[in-house]
Amino acid sequence: MAVAIDQPVADFEASATNGQTVSLANLKGKQVVIYFYPKDSTPGCTTQGQGFRDQLDAFKAANTEVFGVSRDSLKSHENFKAKQAFTFELISDKEEALCQLFDVIKLKKLYGKEYMGVDRSTFLIDKDGVLRQEWRGVKVPGHVDAVLAAAQALNEA
């Protein structure tokens, strides 16, 4: 079953960079931003990741952990993270378990060809594991600022 606003998010375990295993249960007490992006080292995904990297101190001040998710391998993620000096972890979702939980696989078109791809999306989960806000079909410019504002407001609530 896919996630829904104001409903608890099902616990999950996923492999991330730095040899970490991320689970929602282990993040209780912290807010969590999970952002899904199509592919490592592409222009939009790089710009989006840099935005989260550059605002990470503000997210941490708002008691919020940030994770990026794509279907790329951990090796690809490690290279992308190192090249861009990301200070947050990237989750590899090759089996698409998280993509399905958050319902981000959509029919897309590129140069007239249709394919199933990741719809750029971001989710804000509160300290009790409840989904509080979602952004789907994200356009990169200004997006990180909007997510940060929502995380700060939720932390102060």
C-alpha positions as CSV (number, residue, x, y, z in Angstrom):
1,M,0.0,0.0,0.0
2,A,1.3,3.4,-0.9
3,V,1.9,6.2,1.6
4,A,-0.8,8.8,2.4
5,I,-0.7,12.2,4.0
6,D,-1.3,12.1,7.8
7,Q,-0.9,8.3,7.9
8,P,2.1,6.4,9.4
9,V,4.7,5.3,6.9
10,A,5.4,1.5,6.9
11,D,8.8,0.7,8.4
12,F,11.4,-0.2,5.8
13,E,15.1,-1.2,5.7
14,A,17.3,0.0,2.8
15,S,21.0,-0.1,2.0
16,A,22.7,3.3,1.9
17,T,26.1,4.8,1.3
18,N,28.8,4.5,4.0
19,G,27.6,0.9,4.6
20,Q,24.6,2.0,6.4
21,T,21.2,0.3,6.6
22,V,18.5,2.9,6.9
23,S,15.2,2.1,8.7
24,L,12.4,4.3,9.7
25,A,12.2,2.7,13.1
26,N,15.8,3.8,13.8
27,L,14.9,7.4,12.9
28,K,12.0,7.7,15.4
29,G,12.3,11.1,17.2
30,K,13.8,12.8,14.1
31,Q,12.0,14.2,11.1
32,V,13.0,12.6,7.8
33,V,13.1,14.0,4.3
34,I,13.3,11.3,1.6
35,Y,13.7,12.6,-1.9
36,F,13.5,10.4,-5.0
37,Y,15.4,11.3,-8.1
38,P,15.8,9.6,-11.5
39,K,19.6,9.1,-11.9
40,D,23.0,9.8,-10.4
41,S,25.2,12.4,-12.0
42,T,22.6,13.9,-14.3
43,P,22.2,17.7,-14.3
44,G,18.8,18.0,-12.5
45,C,19.7,15.4,-9.9
46,T,23.1,17.0,-9.3
47,T,21.6,20.4,-8.8
48,Q,18.9,19.0,-6.5
49,G,21.5,17.1,-4.4
50,Q,23.7,20.2,-4.2
51,G,20.7,22.1,-2.8
52,F,20.1,19.6,0.0
53,R,23.9,19.5,0.7
54,D,24.1,23.3,0.9
55,Q,21.1,23.5,3.3
56,L,22.0,20.5,5.4
57,D,23.0,22.4,8.5
58,A,19.6,24.1,8.4
59,F,17.8,20.8,8.1
60,K,19.8,19.4,11.0
61,A,18.9,22.4,13.1
62,A,15.3,21.5,12.4
63,N,15.9,18.0,13.7
64,T,15.6,16.6,10.1
65,E,17.6,13.9,8.4
66,V,17.9,13.9,4.6
67,F,18.1,10.9,2.3
68,G,18.3,10.7,-1.5
69,V,16.9,7.6,-3.2
70,S,17.3,6.3,-6.7
71,R,17.5,2.9,-8.4
72,D,21.3,3.3,-9.0
73,S,23.7,0.9,-7.4
74,L,25.5,1.7,-4.1
75,K,28.8,1.9,-6.1
76,S,27.2,4.6,-8.4
77,H,25.9,6.4,-5.3
78,E,29.3,6.3,-3.6
79,N,30.9,7.9,-6.6
80,F,28.1,10.5,-7.0
81,K,28.2,11.4,-3.3
82,A,32.1,11.7,-3.3
83,K,32.2,13.8,-6.5
84,Q,29.5,16.2,-5.1
85,A,30.7,16.2,-1.5
86,F,27.2,15.2,-0.3
87,T,27.1,15.0,3.5
88,F,24.0,13.0,3.6
89,E,23.4,9.3,2.6
90,L,22.0,8.0,-0.6
91,I,19.8,4.9,-0.6
92,S,20.0,2.4,-3.4
93,D,16.6,1.0,-4.4
94,K,17.5,-1.4,-7.2
95,E,14.5,-3.6,-6.2
96,E,12.2,-0.6,-6.2
97,A,10.7,-1.5,-2.8
98,L,10.8,2.2,-1.6
99,C,9.7,3.4,-5.1
100,Q,6.6,1.2,-4.8
101,L,6.0,2.2,-1.1
102,F,6.0,5.9,-2.1
103,D,4.4,5.3,-5.5
104,V,7.0,7.2,-7.5
105,I,7.4,5.0,-10.6
106,K,5.4,6.7,-13.4
107,L,5.1,6.4,-17.2
108,K,7.4,9.0,-18.6
109,K,8.2,10.2,-22.2
110,L,11.6,11.1,-23.6
111,Y,12.0,11.9,-27.3
112,G,8.7,10.3,-28.0
113,K,9.6,7.0,-26.3
114,E,7.6,5.9,-23.2
115,Y,9.2,4.2,-20.3
116,M,8.7,3.6,-16.6
117,G,10.9,6.0,-14.5
118,V,11.2,7.7,-11.2
119,D,9.0,10.8,-10.8
120,R,11.1,13.3,-8.9
121,S,9.3,13.5,-5.5
122,T,10.0,14.5,-1.9
123,F,8.4,13.3,1.3
124,L,8.5,14.9,4.8
125,I,7.9,12.4,7.6
126,D,7.5,13.6,11.2
127,K,9.3,12.4,14.3
128,D,6.6,9.8,14.9
129,G,6.9,8.3,11.4
130,V,3.8,10.0,10.0
131,L,3.8,11.4,6.4
132,R,3.1,15.1,6.8
133,Q,3.9,16.5,3.3
134,E,4.7,15.3,-0.2
135,W,5.9,17.0,-3.3
136,R,5.4,15.1,-6.6
137,G,6.5,16.0,-10.1
138,V,9.1,18.3,-8.5
139,K,10.8,21.0,-10.5
140,V,14.3,21.6,-9.0
141,P,14.6,25.4,-8.8
142,G,13.4,26.6,-5.3
143,H,12.3,23.1,-4.2
144,V,14.9,22.6,-1.5
145,D,13.9,25.9,0.1
146,A,10.2,24.9,0.1
147,V,11.1,21.5,1.8
148,L,13.3,23.3,4.4
149,A,10.5,25.8,5.2
150,A,8.1,22.9,5.7
151,A,10.6,20.9,7.9
152,Q,11.3,24.0,10.1
153,A,7.5,24.7,10.5
154,L,6.8,21.1,11.4
155,N,9.7,21.0,13.9
156,E,8.3,24.1,15.6
157,A,4.7,22.8,15.7
